[in-house]
Amino acid sequence: MPSDERSEKQAAAQQAVDILHEISTLLNCHLDRRTLSICISMIENGVNPEALATAVKELRGEAHAMGLENAATAAAAAAARRR
């Protein structure tokens, strides 16, 4: 793949993550860009979005109960490992 084409795809992906992060922020989802990128990647690879949302909520609750500071990232990483 030519360098220009790869750069364009990376720029488009970054713009999509930026837009989705803004929406996430407006909806108070408390997802950072890294976590959001992981979730997007999982959905693109066939993970059911509703199941992913449920897993993130459950893992976030468990992480909160255990006192983890960055629960969203921990939840997304744990969900990725489950897959």
VENMO-V226638 format. One record per pair of residues at least 6 apart in sequence whose ideal C-beta (glycine too) atoms are under 8 Angstrom apart, sorted by the first residue. I is the first residue (numbers start at 1). J is the second residue. Records with the same first field share a line. If there is no record, write none. Layout:
I = J  J
//
This chain:
16 = 40
17 = 33  36  37  40
18 = 33
20 = 36  40
21 = 31  32  33  36
24 = 30  31  36
30 = 72
31 = 39  72  76
32 = 70  72  73
34 = 73
35 = 72  73  75  76
38 = 76  77  80
39 = 52  56  76
42 = 52  79  80  83
43 = 49  52
45 = 83
47 = 83
52 = 79
55 = 75  78  79  82
56 = 72  75  76  79
57 = 75
58 = 75
59 = 71  74  75  78  79
60 = 71  72  74  75
63 = 71  74  75
64 = 71
68 = 74
//
